Amino acid sequence: MSERGYLPPGRWTEGRRFPIGMLPPTPTPHTYTVQGGDTLFSIARDLDIDVDALMAANGLTDPDRLSVGQVLTIPEVSESMSASPVSTTTPAPPTLTPPPSDSQAPRLEIRGVDGAGILDKETVRLLNTGGLAAMAGWTLDDGQGRVYRFPNGFTLYNRGAVSLHTQTGTDTAIDLYWGLSAAAWTSGKVMTLRDGSGEVQSTFTIP
């Protein structure tokens, strides 16, 4: 510290000197609450921030693990506020605008099946490349009488992805569970995804 009791160069904030024992004010962090169908990638895109920065700010190691209602700290907003000049006015919080594509019709695709024939590994991967999809009433069937019905309130946003597991488990924003006691998908089966009106949205043949 200098002889006059100020913080040395390198510890100043925006040209202001703070007396001994005083620190620059800590900004109030901005947060985002995870909604149904959200992914880290869609959240980072909508907020125009880097996915790695979002994961680091929240101590996340797996980008595919989110839960509805989980509160995320938005790093870029906090950092930009702490670096801004001291002002007598309080900046307004950022306005989150849904992507324009959410006004389009939903367009879901069956992207593939992992672990076919093995109950605890069997997973169907779905991706929405269109607008917002409210999936209450949607179904996925195996063409042989077994039908999965998507839960009420489940929604996929543009670029939102979800994994449907054959086994029993607890549904989250990115993982759904059919609750079967045996594997459902074998080579040659054709799975069909239908919307709430029964229209076919996507099909996939198990290789």
C-alpha positions in Angstrom: 0.0 0.0 0.0 1.1 3.6 -0.6 2.2 5.9 2.2 -1.1 7.8 1.9 -3.2 4.8 2.6 -4.5 4.0 -0.8 -4.5 0.7 -2.7 -1.5 0.3 -4.9 -1.7 0.4 -8.7 -3.4 -2.8 -10.1 -5.9 -2.7 -7.3 -7.7 0.4 -8.5 -11.2 0.1 -10.0 -12.0 2.3 -13.0 -9.5 5.0 -12.0 -11.0 5.3 -8.4 -8.8 4.7 -5.3 -10.3 3.0 -2.3 -9.0 3.8 1.2 -7.4 1.1 3.3 -9.9 -1.5 4.5 -12.4 -0.7 1.8 -13.2 -2.8 -1.3 -15.1 -2.0 -4.5 -18.8 -2.9 -4.2 -19.7 -6.4 -5.3 -22.3 -6.5 -8.1 -25.6 -8.4 -7.6 -25.3 -11.4 -9.8 -28.0 -11.9 -12.5 -29.5 -15.4 -12.6 -31.7 -17.5 -14.9 -34.1 -20.2 -13.8 -34.1 -23.4 -16.0 -37.4 -24.1 -17.9 -38.6 -27.3 -19.4 -36.8 -28.0 -22.6 -33.8 -25.7 -21.9 -30.3 -26.8 -22.5 -27.0 -25.1 -21.6 -26.4 -24.4 -25.3 -29.9 -22.8 -25.8 -29.5 -20.7 -22.7 -26.0 -19.5 -23.7 -27.3 -18.7 -27.2 -30.3 -16.8 -26.0 -28.2 -14.8 -23.5 -25.3 -14.3 -26.0 -22.7 -15.8 -23.6 -20.1 -18.6 -23.9 -21.2 -22.1 -22.8 -17.8 -22.7 -21.1 -18.1 -19.5 -19.2 -21.7 -20.4 -18.1 -20.5 -23.8 -16.9 -17.5 -22.4 -15.1 -19.7 -19.8 -13.3 -22.0 -22.5 -12.0 -19.4 -25.2 -11.3 -20.9 -27.6 -13.9 -18.9 -30.4 -15.5 -21.6 -32.0 -17.6 -23.5 -29.8 -20.1 -26.3 -32.4 -20.4 -27.2 -32.3 -16.7 -29.8 -29.6 -15.9 -33.0 -29.7 -13.8 -36.2 -27.6 -14.2 -36.1 -24.9 -11.6 -32.3 -24.9 -11.3 -31.0 -21.3 -10.9 -27.9 -20.4 -13.0 -25.6 -17.5 -12.4 -25.1 -15.5 -15.7 -21.4 -14.6 -15.7 -21.1 -12.1 -18.5 -23.8 -9.8 -16.9 -22.0 -9.8 -13.5 -18.6 -9.1 -15.0 -19.8 -6.3 -17.3 -21.5 -4.6 -14.4 -18.4 -4.8 -12.2 -16.3 -3.3 -15.0 -18.7 -0.4 -15.8 -17.9 3.1 -14.5 -19.5 4.1 -11.2 -22.9 5.8 -11.9 -25.6 7.5 -9.9 -28.2 5.5 -11.8 -29.0 1.8 -11.5 -28.7 0.0 -14.8 -31.9 -1.9 -15.8 -31.7 -5.7 -15.9 -31.2 -7.3 -19.3 -34.3 -8.1 -21.3 -34.4 -11.7 -22.4 -36.1 -12.0 -25.9 -37.0 -15.5 -27.1 -35.3 -16.4 -30.4 -37.4 -15.5 -33.5 -37.6 -19.1 -34.5 -39.8 -19.9 -31.6 -42.7 -18.4 -33.5 -42.3 -21.1 -36.2 -43.9 -24.5 -36.2 -42.1 -27.1 -34.2 -39.9 -29.6 -36.1 -38.8 -32.6 -34.1 -36.5 -35.2 -35.4 -35.5 -38.6 -34.0 -31.7 -38.3 -34.2 -30.8 -41.9 -33.2 -30.9 -44.6 -30.6 -28.1 -45.5 -28.2 -27.6 -48.9 -26.5 -30.4 -50.6 -28.5 -31.4 -53.9 -26.8 -29.8 -53.0 -23.4 -32.4 -51.8 -20.9 -30.1 -49.6 -18.8 -28.4 -48.0 -21.8 -31.2 -47.8 -24.3 -31.9 -44.1 -25.2 -33.8 -42.4 -28.0 -32.4 -38.9 -28.9 -34.8 -36.2 -30.1 -34.0 -32.6 -31.3 -36.3 -29.7 -32.1 -35.0 -27.7 -35.0 -38.2 -25.6 -35.3 -40.3 -23.4 -33.0 -41.5 -24.0 -29.5 -43.1 -27.5 -29.1 -45.6 -28.1 -26.3 -45.5 -31.9 -26.3 -48.4 -32.8 -24.1 -50.3 -35.5 -26.1 -47.3 -36.4 -28.3 -46.4 -40.1 -28.6 -43.5 -42.3 -29.6 -44.4 -45.9 -30.6 -42.6 -49.0 -31.7 -45.2 -50.1 -34.3 -46.0 -53.2 -32.2 -48.4 -51.7 -29.7 -46.0 -50.1 -27.2 -46.6 -46.3 -26.9 -44.8 -43.7 -24.9 -46.8 -40.5 -24.1 -44.9 -37.3 -23.3 -45.8 -35.8 -20.0 -48.2 -32.8 -19.6 -46.3 -29.5 -19.5 -43.2 -30.8 -21.2 -41.9 -28.3 -23.7 -38.9 -28.2 -26.1 -37.6 -24.8 -27.4 -35.7 -24.2 -30.6 -32.5 -26.4 -30.6 -33.8 -28.1 -27.5 -32.8 -31.8 -27.1 -34.2 -34.5 -24.9 -33.2 -38.1 -24.3 -35.9 -40.7 -23.8 -34.6 -43.7 -21.7 -36.4 -47.0 -21.8 -35.7 -47.8 -18.1 -37.4 -46.3 -15.0 -36.1 -43.0 -13.7 -37.0 -39.4 -12.7 -37.9 -37.0 -15.5 -35.8 -33.8 -15.9 -35.7 -31.0 -18.4 -33.4 -33.1 -20.7 -34.1 -36.7 -19.7 -37.4 -38.6 -19.8 -38.0 -42.2 -18.7 -40.5 -44.7 -20.2 -40.5 -47.0 -17.2 -40.3 -50.3 -19.1 -38.9 -53.5 -17.5 -37.3 -54.7 -20.8 -35.5 -53.1 -23.7 -37.9 -51.8 -26.4 -35.7 -51.3 -29.5 -34.2 -54.1 -31.6 -32.7 -54.1 -35.1 -35.3 -53.5 -37.8 -37.9 -51.9 -35.7 -39.4 -48.6 -36.9 -40.2 -46.0 -34.3 -42.7 -43.2 -35.0 -43.0 -39.8 -33.4 -46.5 -38.2 -33.6 -47.8 -34.9 -32.4 -50.9 -34.3 -30.3 -53.2 -34.6 -33.4 -51.7 -37.9 -34.4 -49.7 -36.5 -37.4 -46.4 -38.2 -38.0 -43.5 -35.9 -37.2 -40.5 -38.2 -37.6 -39.7 -41.9 -38.1 -36.5 -43.9 -37.5 -35.5 -47.5 -38.3 -33.2 -49.2 -35.8 -30.1 -50.3 -37.8 
